[in-house]
Amino acid sequence: MRIAVVTPSFHPLIGGIELYFLNLSKEFVRRGHEVHVYTADRVMGIHVSPPEEDMYGVKVHRLPVLRELTFRAKLWPSLFRRVTETSPDVIHVCGHDHLHSPVSILAARMRRVSVVTTTWGPLEKQSECRGVERFVFNFYDATVTPILFQMCDKVLARNPLVVPWLRSYHTPERKIRMTPAGIPEDFFTPADGESFRKKYDLEGRIALYVGRLTPQKGCHQLIKTIPHVLERVGDANFVFVGPDYIGFQSQLLKLSHELGVEDHVIFTGPIREAEAEKEAFAASEIFIMPSSFEGFCQAALKAMAQGKPVVLTNVGGLPYVIDHGVEGFLVEYGDSRGMAEAISRLLLSPDLAKKMGEKGRVRVRKYTFPALAEQMEEIYKEVIYGRG
C-alpha cells in the first residue's frame, strides 16, 4: 500500500503524536508499504528542516507554514495540493481538531482517496480551556466535527471513552474503530538504570515523569505534590524528562523554590535515544503522569514494559491503561494529597511496587507497534477495498 500520513508535528520533535506516527510509519515500512508523512516545517515557533527527508525509509515532507496562529491553527498553503501528489491508497489524518484536518479530508474526497482520522475526543477535554476558547472549541465540535466524521471512511478512537462521543454525532458504527497507543518491542528488554543515575548524580528513590513540560501535562500539579510526599517518605527525587517548547520550566523552577523542594526536582531535558530513555525508566521506582488530559500515554506503557508501577490521573485514556490498585494507582487530576498518598505508598512499599510492576509488564504486552500496525493495516484494507 501507499500510505500518506498528515500530522501537525513529527520527529525530531518529541511528544506522543510525534513518536506514535514515527514508530507506526517505521513499522509500515518494515511490512513492505510505502509511507509519506506530510507535516509542518514550523511547530510552536520552532523551524524544522530539511524540507524533504528519508527517515528510516519513511518519506518525510515538511511543508511551509505561512502563519502559525496556534499549535492547532497553522496555514499550510501547499497542503491541499501536496497531500495527494503521490497518489496514495489511503490518507491517515492526525486529529479532527487541527486546521490541516478539514483540508486533508476534503482533498482526499475530491481526489477519491480513502481517508481515516484518529481522534482524541472532544476539544474542550484536551486542555484547560475557558471563556472564549471553550466557546470556539464547542462551536467547532458542534458544527465542523460531525461533517468531518461523515466524510471519513473510518474514525479511529484512541480510547473507549471516545466511542460514545462519536456515536453522539451519529457516526455509523461500521466507521468506528478503537486503536490505542503502542510501544516498540525492545522496551521490554530490561535496561540498566545505573548509567542514568550516575549521569545526573542521583541517589535514593526516583519518581519519574516523561513528557512535554506544559500546563496540560500537569507538571505544576506534580510539584505541588512533592511537599506532601516528603512529609511521608523523607527523601525522594522527582525527575522530569522531556522538552520545554514554551518556556514552562522556569515557572516550575519558581514553584519548586517557593515550596522549598527545589533540591528534590531535576530537569534533564529531552532524551532522544531509545536506550537512554529505557535507562531512565529502569532507574526509577515509579512513573507518574499528572496530566489533565491524555489520549492513552505511551510513556506509561514504556514504564510498565520496564516493570515499573505507575500513578496516573483519572482522565482521558489513562483509566484504560491500568486497573486501579493492580498495576498502579489512579488519582483525580489536581488532587495533590491523593497523588502524594499513592506515590508515598509505592515508594515506601518496594514489595508492592515490584508486584504491581510485574503485573503491568504482563498487561502492556498487547500494546506494541507491530500489533498496532497489523490492526491498522486491516483497517486500511477495509477502506481501500470496500470491505468496511
Secondary structure as the mmCIF struct_conf table of DSSP 4:
data_model
#
loop_
_struct_conf.conf_type_id
_struct_conf.id
_struct_conf.beg_label_comp_id
_struct_conf.beg_label_asym_id
_struct_conf.beg_label_seq_id
_struct_conf.end_label_comp_id
_struct_conf.end_label_asym_id
_struct_conf.end_label_seq_id
STRN STRN1 ARG A 2 VAL A 6
BEND BEND1 PRO A 8 PRO A 8
TURN_TY1_P TURN_TY1_P1 HIS A 11 PRO A 12
BEND BEND2 LEU A 13 LEU A 13
BEND BEND3 GLY A 15 GLY A 15
HELX_RH_AL_P HELX_RH_AL_P1 GLY A 16 ARG A 30
TURN_TY1_P TURN_TY1_P2 ARG A 31 GLY A 32
STRN STRN2 GLU A 34 ALA A 40
BEND BEND4 ASP A 41 ASP A 41
STRN STRN3 ARG A 42 VAL A 43
TURN_TY1_P TURN_TY1_P3 MET A 44 GLY A 45
STRN STRN4 ILE A 46 HIS A 47
BEND BEND5 PRO A 51 PRO A 51
STRN STRN5 GLU A 52 MET A 55
TURN_TY1_P TURN_TY1_P4 TYR A 56 GLY A 57
STRN STRN6 VAL A 58 LEU A 63
HELX_LH_PP_P HELX_LH_PP_P1 PRO A 64 VAL A 65
BEND BEND6 LEU A 66 LEU A 66
STRN STRN7 ARG A 67 GLU A 68
BEND BEND7 LEU A 69 ARG A 72
STRN STRN8 LYS A 74 LEU A 75
TURN_TY1_P TURN_TY1_P5 PRO A 77 SER A 78
HELX_RH_AL_P HELX_RH_AL_P2 LEU A 79 ARG A 82
TURN_TY1_P TURN_TY1_P6 VAL A 83 THR A 86
BEND BEND8 ASP A 89 ASP A 89
STRN STRN9 VAL A 90 CYS A 94
BEND BEND9 HIS A 96 HIS A 98
TURN_TY1_P TURN_TY1_P7 LEU A 99 LEU A 99
HELX_RH_AL_P HELX_RH_AL_P3 HIS A 100 MET A 110
TURN_TY1_P TURN_TY1_P8 ARG A 111 ARG A 112
STRN STRN10 SER A 114 THR A 119
BEND BEND10 GLY A 121 GLY A 121
HELX_RH_3T_P HELX_RH_3T_P1 LEU A 123 LYS A 125
BEND BEND11 GLN A 126 SER A 127
TURN_TY1_P TURN_TY1_P9 GLY A 131 GLY A 131
HELX_RH_AL_P HELX_RH_AL_P4 VAL A 132 MET A 151
BEND BEND12 CYS A 152 ASP A 153
STRN STRN11 LYS A 154 ALA A 157
BEND BEND13 ARG A 158 ASN A 159
TURN_TY1_P TURN_TY1_P10 PRO A 160 LEU A 161
HELX_RH_AL_P HELX_RH_AL_P5 VAL A 162 SER A 168
TURN_TY1_P TURN_TY1_P11 TYR A 169 HIS A 170
HELX_RH_3T_P HELX_RH_3T_P2 GLU A 173 LYS A 175
STRN STRN12 ILE A 176 MET A 178
STRN STRN13 ILE A 183 ILE A 183
HELX_RH_3T_P HELX_RH_3T_P3 GLU A 185 PHE A 188
BEND BEND14 THR A 189 THR A 189
HELX_RH_AL_P HELX_RH_AL_P6 GLU A 194 LYS A 199
TURN_TY1_P TURN_TY1_P12 TYR A 200 ASP A 201
BEND BEND15 GLY A 204 GLY A 204
STRN STRN14 ILE A 206 VAL A 210
BEND BEND16 GLY A 211 GLY A 211
BEND BEND17 THR A 214 THR A 214
HELX_RH_3T_P HELX_RH_3T_P4 PRO A 215 LYS A 217
TURN_TY1_P TURN_TY1_P13 GLY A 218 GLY A 218
HELX_RH_AL_P HELX_RH_AL_P7 CYS A 219 VAL A 233
BEND BEND18 GLY A 234 GLY A 234
STRN STRN15 ASN A 237 VAL A 241
BEND BEND19 GLY A 242 GLY A 242
BEND BEND20 TYR A 245 GLY A 247
HELX_RH_AL_P HELX_RH_AL_P8 GLN A 249 GLU A 258
TURN_TY1_P TURN_TY1_P14 LEU A 259 GLY A 260
HELX_RH_3T_P HELX_RH_3T_P5 GLU A 262 HIS A 264
STRN STRN16 VAL A 265 GLY A 269
BEND BEND21 GLU A 273 GLU A 273
HELX_RH_AL_P HELX_RH_AL_P9 ALA A 274 ALA A 283
BEND BEND22 GLU A 285 GLU A 285
STRN STRN17 ILE A 286 MET A 289
BEND BEND23 SER A 292 SER A 292
BEND BEND24 GLY A 295 PHE A 296
HELX_RH_AL_P HELX_RH_AL_P10 GLN A 298 ALA A 305
TURN_TY1_P TURN_TY1_P15 GLN A 306 GLY A 307
STRN STRN18 VAL A 310 THR A 313
BEND BEND25 ASN A 314 VAL A 315
TURN_TY1_P TURN_TY1_P16 GLY A 316 GLY A 317
HELX_RH_3T_P HELX_RH_3T_P6 LEU A 318 TYR A 320
TURN_TY1_P TURN_TY1_P17 VAL A 321 VAL A 321
STRN STRN19 HIS A 324 HIS A 324
TURN_TY1_P TURN_TY1_P18 GLY A 325 GLU A 327
STRN STRN20 GLY A 328 VAL A 331
TURN_TY1_P TURN_TY1_P19 TYR A 333 GLY A 334
HELX_RH_AL_P HELX_RH_AL_P11 SER A 336 LEU A 348
HELX_RH_AL_P HELX_RH_AL_P12 PRO A 350 ARG A 363
HELX_RH_3T_P HELX_RH_3T_P7 VAL A 364 LYS A 366
STRN STRN21 THR A 368 THR A 368
HELX_RH_AL_P HELX_RH_AL_P13 PHE A 369 TYR A 385
TURN_TY1_P TURN_TY1_P20 GLY A 386 GLY A 386
#
